[in-house]
Amino acid sequence: MTSPAPSDSLEGKVAVVTGASRGIGLAAAAALRDRGARVVLTSRSAERAEEAARSLGAGVTGFGAHATDEDAARACVDFTVGTYGRLDILVNNAGTNPAYGPVIDQDHARFAKTMDVNLWAPILWTSLAVRAWMGEHGGAVVNTASIGGLSVAQDVGIYHVSKAALIHLTRQLALELGPQVRVNAIAPGIVRTRLAQALWQENERRVADATPLGRIGEPGDVAGAVAFLAGDGARWITGETLVVDGGQLLAGGVLDNSSGQGS
Ligand SMILES: NC(=O)c1ccc[n+]([C@@H]2O[C@H](COP(=O)([O-])OP(=O)(O)OC[C@H]3O[C@@H](n4cnc5c(N)ncnc54)[C@H](OP(=O)(O)O)[C@@H]3O)[C@@H](O)[C@H]2O)c1
């Protein structure tokens, strides 16, 4: 028996993208909107979220919610389902890296903040989305991991551990939430954003030379993969992590000897 070929369209779907006032999240929100989804995007600041939403135009709304604030997360999910009547797509994109330097030099506060934002928040938001809508009606979750979760490098060890755990969490949630909900991740390489600024700003030529596709990533290079995993084209894919890095992981060593805040 054949099933119809998948469509790129997200017409009629509703998405929440966390951490989307700029960078990869903003580009992902734009890609989802371009395919027809209505989008609620978040930031720690309601003003920045609303400004980003305005920059994308109709069908996009901004919502202030720190990713680890359970009340704010619940309010955002309730707002989305209350306003649009559904929540089909969740992109857990908010991330942080306050723990720069050797792992054994980190204190508990920096470790906990990294794990809270990068690992606990995706659990919290997925739980809320599944209970509010997806568990009954179906949905797709996309987590923003990193090639750092698939490799090791100096000075960004705690961040990389958090992203490795997020990749494992993606598989675990996929197992627990199927068949209603698909859960996948993207693993970007070094992308030109504020979070990764210290990795590329002084080293862009070196990063480009170490990248088989010859240049640093731009947020828009990653966004299409988010839309793909959220959509019908990925309808039989779950628990996977899609590397989107211009080949940086193949080449290895892009992060070696660089000072930075994590990719
Ligand atoms: N850039 C890279 O090279 C790279 C590579 C691999 C993976 N990643 C991952 O990609 C994701 C996005 O990062 P980016 O590179 O696009 O960085 P970015 O341009 O600095 O954007 C980070 C976004 O997250 C928001 N944010 C930060 N902390 C938050 C929190 N606690 N709660 C809610 N929102 C929060 C920021 O908004 P406000 O400041 O307005 O709150 C901003 O919109 C992260 O998960 C990061 O780990 C990045």
PDBQT file of the ligand as one rigid body, heavy atoms in Angstrom, charges set to zero:
ROOT
HETATM    1  N1  LIG A 301      25.411  29.318  17.350  1.00  0.00    +0.000 N 
HETATM    2  C1  LIG A 301      25.971  28.128  17.342  1.00  0.00    +0.000 C 
HETATM    3  O1  LIG A 301      27.109  27.963  16.865  1.00  0.00    +0.000 OA
HETATM    4  C2  LIG A 301      25.212  26.961  17.896  1.00  0.00    +0.000 A 
HETATM    5  C3  LIG A 301      25.689  25.677  17.565  1.00  0.00    +0.000 A 
HETATM    6  C4  LIG A 301      25.032  24.570  18.071  1.00  0.00    +0.000 A 
HETATM    7  C5  LIG A 301      23.910  24.737  18.862  1.00  0.00    +0.000 A 
HETATM    8  N2  LIG A 301      23.471  25.997  19.177  1.00  0.00    +0.000 N 
HETATM    9  C6  LIG A 301      22.276  26.098  20.008  1.00  0.00    +0.000 C 
HETATM   10  O2  LIG A 301      21.326  26.874  19.307  1.00  0.00    +0.000 OA
HETATM   11  C7  LIG A 301      20.404  27.414  20.254  1.00  0.00    +0.000 C 
HETATM   12  C8  LIG A 301      20.178  28.877  19.937  1.00  0.00    +0.000 C 
HETATM   13  O3  LIG A 301      21.379  29.574  20.139  1.00  0.00    +0.000 OA
HETATM   14  P1  LIG A 301      21.904  30.691  19.135  1.00  0.00    +0.000 P 
HETATM   15  O4  LIG A 301      23.243  30.267  18.716  1.00  0.00    +0.000 OA
HETATM   16  O5  LIG A 301      20.897  31.015  18.134  1.00  0.00    +0.000 OA
HETATM   17  O6  LIG A 301      22.139  31.882  20.172  1.00  0.00    +0.000 OA
HETATM   18  P2  LIG A 301      21.615  33.385  20.270  1.00  0.00    +0.000 P 
HETATM   19  O7  LIG A 301      21.612  34.036  18.948  1.00  0.00    +0.000 OA
HETATM   20  O8  LIG A 301      22.401  33.973  21.366  1.00  0.00    +0.000 OA
HETATM   21  O9  LIG A 301      20.089  33.197  20.686  1.00  0.00    +0.000 OA
HETATM   22  C9  LIG A 301      19.717  32.630  21.898  1.00  0.00    +0.000 C 
HETATM   23  C10 LIG A 301      18.247  32.855  22.043  1.00  0.00    +0.000 C 
HETATM   24  O10 LIG A 301      17.793  32.194  23.234  1.00  0.00    +0.000 OA
HETATM   25  C11 LIG A 301      17.135  33.145  24.064  1.00  0.00    +0.000 C 
HETATM   26  N3  LIG A 301      17.380  32.735  25.427  1.00  0.00    +0.000 N 
HETATM   27  C12 LIG A 301      18.560  32.630  26.062  1.00  0.00    +0.000 A 
HETATM   28  N4  LIG A 301      18.394  32.153  27.298  1.00  0.00    +0.000 NA
HETATM   29  C13 LIG A 301      17.067  31.932  27.436  1.00  0.00    +0.000 A 
HETATM   30  C14 LIG A 301      16.258  31.457  28.486  1.00  0.00    +0.000 A 
HETATM   31  N5  LIG A 301      16.783  31.088  29.659  1.00  0.00    +0.000 N 
HETATM   32  N6  LIG A 301      14.928  31.391  28.305  1.00  0.00    +0.000 NA
HETATM   33  C15 LIG A 301      14.364  31.785  27.134  1.00  0.00    +0.000 A 
HETATM   34  N7  LIG A 301      15.084  32.227  26.101  1.00  0.00    +0.000 NA
HETATM   35  C16 LIG A 301      16.415  32.318  26.256  1.00  0.00    +0.000 A 
HETATM   36  C17 LIG A 301      17.696  34.497  23.665  1.00  0.00    +0.000 C 
HETATM   37  O11 LIG A 301      16.734  35.489  23.877  1.00  0.00    +0.000 OA
HETATM   38  P3  LIG A 301      16.793  36.612  25.021  1.00  0.00    +0.000 P 
HETATM   39  O12 LIG A 301      18.227  36.998  25.230  1.00  0.00    +0.000 OA
HETATM   40  O13 LIG A 301      15.964  37.697  24.383  1.00  0.00    +0.000 OA
HETATM   41  O14 LIG A 301      16.148  35.960  26.210  1.00  0.00    +0.000 OA
HETATM   42  C18 LIG A 301      17.888  34.296  22.162  1.00  0.00    +0.000 C 
HETATM   43  O15 LIG A 301      16.668  34.529  21.480  1.00  0.00    +0.000 OA
HETATM   44  C19 LIG A 301      20.985  27.122  21.635  1.00  0.00    +0.000 C 
HETATM   45  O16 LIG A 301      20.337  25.983  22.186  1.00  0.00    +0.000 OA
HETATM   46  C20 LIG A 301      22.433  26.798  21.337  1.00  0.00    +0.000 C 
HETATM   47  O17 LIG A 301      22.996  25.979  22.317  1.00  0.00    +0.000 OA
HETATM   48  C21 LIG A 301      24.108  27.108  18.707  1.00  0.00    +0.000 A 
ENDROOT
TORSDOF 0
